[in-house]
Amino acid sequence: MATFKIEGGHKLKGEIIPQGAKNEALQVLCAVLLTPEIVTIQNIPNIRDVNKLIDILKKLGVKTHKIALNTYTFQADAIDLDYISSDAFKNEGGGLRGSIMIVGPLLTRYGKAYIPKPGGDKIGRRRLDTHFDGFVKLGAKFRYNEAESFYGVESKMLRGTDLLLDEASVTGTANIIMAAVLAKGITNIYNAACEPYIQQLCKMLVRMGAKIEGIGSNKLKIIGVKTLSGCTHTILPDMIEIGSWIGMAAMTKSALTIKNVSWENLGLIPRVFEKLGIKLKKVGDDIFIPAQNHYRIQNDIDGSILTIADAPWPGFTPDLLSIVLVIATQAEGSVLIHQKMFESRLFFVDKLIDMGAKVILCDPHRATVIGMNHKSNLKATTMSSPDIRAGIALLIAALSADGTSTIHNIEQIDRGYEAIDERLRAIGAKITRIDSI
């Protein structure tokens, strides 16, 4: 288990190029299973979760070649279906939540797919019902081995149908889309997730020959085709990482430029940070955050306390609530953070309280933050990263704190952030990685 040592209180300065989007990468990598032809994917982030999925694809028989920095080719022309029934896959697939999205492509192209109960962040219950309900309605037979927590779906032919998803699940929508593109007939998906990463998946599939209408909306029409071809696809910059860099600039009172952020795909993210009093400037496709010694939370127009809550796109992403909560600890004013989707995601606030933050955990889903307006800095402490987003939030807190903090279990941060310590050192942070012996 590796550790970060962070000497807080140092200002950052310079430019950051955001990594490719983790959540998009996990989707489009699974889509390579839909064709025997070569698929080239650019801007793949070099992070643990993505590398685990690439390793799973290799063991499935996908020919994988790294042709440039963050660019790979994939060819799924000789898939080994025995692997998905193996003990090795039960172990490896169970360690990565994104592995669930190989099910749709394998089911629609090969007629069967199996998956162990996926792992991932321990942020609360993360149901898979939406995925398997969709597969069943497309004509698959579902089975579940409770003793091994092993799921399976099989079908000689999937057939298009009308699907009303019980929740706008991003991974569920992606999985069902990939299953439907090779199904016979027309599939209509209502209450579909419509995040930019889902839009990117759909655009990639269209370039491969899929017929998809309604991209960007919550109602998709998919006309099944017999085969798909190869293509070249470029992954968007990671909006969650962009929000994380904004948080680092605000908490350390630093000036930073975040390059090539794809403004049109950021949705409400800039507006939410502006509600916290953080100044952002749009410079071409870059974000410039000027150094601020003070930022004030905006109350609602009737004077009531600001509430920031997550919601399906185009609402505010739940992955940034941890960062918003940390930023609020040094703002002027108070804010209610309402995490609706996951009941364990706010439990990391006890570590912030240990650092001197004024946070009241109202219940598993809500926390009230009383900002200290930089009049009382956070204090360094020793802590452990419970998940990706809480981990980066604690790292942001440590960068602003008085003294030297220690963060254990940083493998969680590495799952979602590429070479974060190296990139921080390049802009002035004092951070050291200590690998376990």
N, C-alpha and C positions, 0 to 999 in steps of 0.2 A: 504494500500500500504506500503510494508516494505522497509527498507533503509539499505544500508551498510555505515558504517563509516570506512575509510581506512587511517591509518597513514602510509604515504609513506616513502621510503628510507631505509627499513629494508631488509637485505639479507635473502634469503631462503636457507635451507639446509636439505637434507634428501632424502627419497625415496617416490615416488608416484606410486600407482597402478591405472591405468586408469579404468574408469567405462566401462560398456558395451555400445556398440554403439547405440545411440538413433535412428538413421535412420534405422538400421537393426531391432531394436526391434519393431518399428512401423509396419514393413512389416511382420515379422514372427508371431507377435501376431495376425494379421488379418488372417494369414494362418490357425490358429487353427479352424476357421469356416468351413474348407473344410472336416472335418472328425468327426464322432460321437465318435471316440476313444480318449483316453487320450493322450495329448501332454505335454511333460515336457520341459520347457525352462529355461536354466541356464544363469546367468550373466545378468539378466534384470536390467537396471539402475533404481534407485529409484528417478525419476525426474517427474516433473509436467505433461509433455505431455504424457509420457508413462503411468503414473498412471491414467490420464484421459481416455486413451484408454482402460485400464483394467476395469475401472468403466463402460464404455460403453458396453464392452463384458459381464460383469456381468448382466447388465440390459437387454441385448439381451437373457439372459438365459444360458450363458456359466458358467459351474461350475468351480470356480476358487479357488485354494488352494495354500497358501504360505507354502512351505515345508522346506525351508532353506533360509538363507540370499541370496536375489536376485534370488531365484529359485522358480518357480511356476509350478503347473499343471493346465491344462485347458481341459475341456470336453464339446464339443458343441453337445450334444445329445438331447437337448430339447430347440430349439431356439424359441423365442417369436417374430414372424415376425410383430406382431402388434406394437411393440415398435418403429420400424423404420418409422412408419407413425404418431407417436405421437408428440404432441407439446413439450414434454420433450426432445425427440431426436432432434427435430429441433433446440432447444436451446443448448443442450450439444454437439451434433455433429458439430454444426456450430462454436464451440469454439476451434476446433482442426483440423488442416489441415490433419493430418495422418488418420482421420476418413474416408477419401475418399477411402482408401484401403480395407474397408469392402465390397465395392460394388462388386468387382470381385468374391470373394468367395460366397457371398450370391446369386448373380445372377446365377452362374453356379450350385450351389447346390440346391437352392430353387426356381429359376426361376424369382426372382424379387429382386430389391434392390432400396432403396431411400436414398438420402443424401442431407442435406442442404448445401448451399455454404460454404465450409470450411473456417475457420479462419486461424490463424497462424501469422507469422511475417509480418509486414507492410514494405516490402522491394521492392514493385513494383507489377506489374501484374503477377499473377501466374495462367496460363490458365489450364483448365481441358479438352480441346478439344481432346488431345491425348488419354485420358482414354475412353471417350465416343465414339469417332470415332472407337476405337478398339472393343468396345462392340457391336456397330452397325454392324460392318463387321463380327463379330462372330454370328450375327443373332438376336440381341436384338432390341427391339423397344425403342426409346428414347423419353422422354417427359420432359418438363421444365415448372414449374410454376413460371413465372416471378414475380408475386406479392409477393410470399413467398421465392423466390430464392431457389427453391426446385427442385432437379433433380431426375429422375426416369428412370430405365431400366427394361424391362420385356422380358422374352423369355421362351417358352415351352422347347426348346432344343437349346443349342449353338452348332454350327458346325465349325470345323476347317477350316481355310482359310489362304491365304497369306496376311500378314500385313506389309506394309512399314510405319513405324512410322514417323510422320511429324517432330518430334524432339526426341532426345534420353532422354526422360523424365524418371527419376529413378522411381518415384511413378507410372507413367503411365505404364512403362514396368512391374513393380511388379504386378500391378492390372490386366493387360492383361494376364500375365503368370498364375496368380491364376485362372482367368476365363477359360483359355484354357486347364488346366490340366484335367478337367472333361468334356470338350467339346467332341463331337463325331468327330472322324477323326483327321487329322493332321493340326496343325497350324505352319506356318513359320513366325517368327517375324524378320524383317530386321530393321536395325538402332536401335536395342535394346540397352538400357543402359547396361553397363557391369561392374559397380562398384563392389567391393568386397561384398557389402551388397546384391546386386542382386545375385551374385554367391552363397552367403550363403543361401538365400531364395531358390534358385534352388536345392542346395544340400539337404536342409531340405525336400523339396517336393519329391525329389528322394527317400530319406529314407522312406517317407510315401507311396511310391509306384508309384509316377509319372514317366513318361518317358520323359526326357528332354535331348536333345543333343546340343552341342555347348556352354556349360557353360563356361563363361569367354570371349566369343566373342560377337560381335554385331549382330550375326545371330543365332537365337535359333529355334530349331525344337522340337515341343511338340506333342507327340502322346497321344491323350486323353485316359483316363482310366475310368472305371465305378465308382470305389470307391478308397478312400485313407484311410490309417490306421494311428495309432498314431506313435510317435517317441520321441526321446530325442534330443534336439538341444542346442548348446552353442553359445551364441552371441559373436562376436569379440570385442576386445577393441576398444574404440571410437577414430578413427584417428583424429577427430576434437579436442577432448579434449587433445590428445597427442600433437598436434600442439600448443594448448593453453598453456600447461605447458612449452613447449620449449620457447614460447614467454615470459612467466613469468621469466624464468631463465635468458634469455638474457637481458631483461629490468632492472632487479634488480641486474645484475652482479653476479648471484648466481650459485652454483654448485648443480645440481639436477640429480637424477637417476629416469628414468621412466621405470617401470618394465613391462616385458611381453607385448611388444607392437605389436607383430605379424608383424615383419619387412617386410615379403613378401607381406603384404597387405597395405603397406604405399605408394606404388607408388612413385610419384615425390616429396612427401612432404619433406623428408630429403634433397633432392637436392636443393629445393627452399630455404630452410633455410640456407643451405651452401652458396648459391649465395649471401645471405645477410651478409655473413661473420661469421655466427655462427658455432662454432665447435661442431660437434656431434661425439660421439664414439659408435660404435656397440659393446656391451659386451654381448655375447650370444644373447638372444632375448630382451635385455634391451637397452635403449638409455641413455648414460651418457653425460650431458652437463656440461663442466667445466666452472668455473667462468671466465668471460671475462670482462675486463674493456674497451675493444675496439673491434668493429667488423666493417669491411669495405665491402661495397657493391661492387660486381664484375660487371664491365661494360661488354658489349658484346665484342667479340674478335676484332671487328672493332673500338672499343672505344666509341660506342654510348651508351646512357643511357639504363640501364637495364629496361626491361618491364616485369612485372609479370601479367599474365592474367589467368582467369579461362577458363576451357574447360571441356567437358564431359570426363569421365574416358577413358583412362589413363592420361588425362590432369589434371591440378591442380584444386583441389576442390574450388568452390566459397566460401564455408563456412569458409575458412581460410584467405581470402583476408583482412578481417578487422584486424585480428591479425598481418598479414604481414605488413600492413600499419602502425600500431602502433610501431612495432619493428623498422621499417625504420626511424622513427622520431629521434632515438638516434644512428643511424648508421653513419658511415663516407661515404658520397656520396649521390647520388640521385637515385630515382627509380620512374618509372611510373606504377601506379596500374591501371589495366584495368578490371573493373567488367562488363563483357559482358551480363550476364544473367538477372540481376535485376537493374532497373533504380533508385531505392531509397536506395540501400544498403550503398552507400558512404556518405549519408547526415549526418552521425554522426560526420564527420570530423570537423564541426564547434565547437564541444566540445573540440576536441584536439587543435584547434587553440586558444580557450580560455585558454588552459593550457600552451600555448607558443610554440606549434609545428609549424613548417614551412611546411604547406600543401597548395597546390593550387588546388582547385576543378575545373578542366577544364570544365567538363560538368557532367551530371548525372552518366556517366559510367567511368570517368577517373579522377584520382587525381595524381598530382606530389608531391612527398615528398622530401624535402631537409633535409637530416639528420644533427643532431647537434653534433654527435660524443661524446655524454655525456658531452660536455663542458658547456651546458646550460640545466639544468634539467627542466622537466615539472613542472608546478606549480599546487598546489592543487586547486580544484574548486568544485562547486556543479553542478550535472548533473543528467539526467534521462536516463535510459536504454530504447532505442527504440525497440530493438529486441534482440534475444539471442546472436548472434555473435558480434554485436556492443556492447552489454552489457559487454561481457567478455573482449572485446578489451579495453573498458573504465576502467574496473577493473584492467587490466594489466597496463594501463597508470597510474592509481592512486597508484598502488603498488610502482612505480618508482618515483613518484612526490615528491617535497618538500612540507611538510605540510600535513594536514588532508583533504581528499576529502569526499564528500557525493554523493552517487549514489542512486537515488530514482527508484521506479518501478523495484526492483530487482526480482520480480516474473518472469520477462522475462528471467533473467539469470537462475533462478531455473527451468525453462522449459527444459533446456538442460544440466545442470551441477549439479551433485549430491553432496549435502552438501559441496558446494565449500568453504564456510567460515570456516567450521570445518577443512577441509583438509588443507587449507592454514595456519590456526593457528598452526596445527601440525608440520609445517615445518618452522615456524618463522615469519609468517606475522602478522601484527597488524590490525585485521579486526573485526568489531563488527556488528552484525545484530540487527536492531531495528525494532521490529514488530509494525505495526500500531495499534492504540487503537480503 
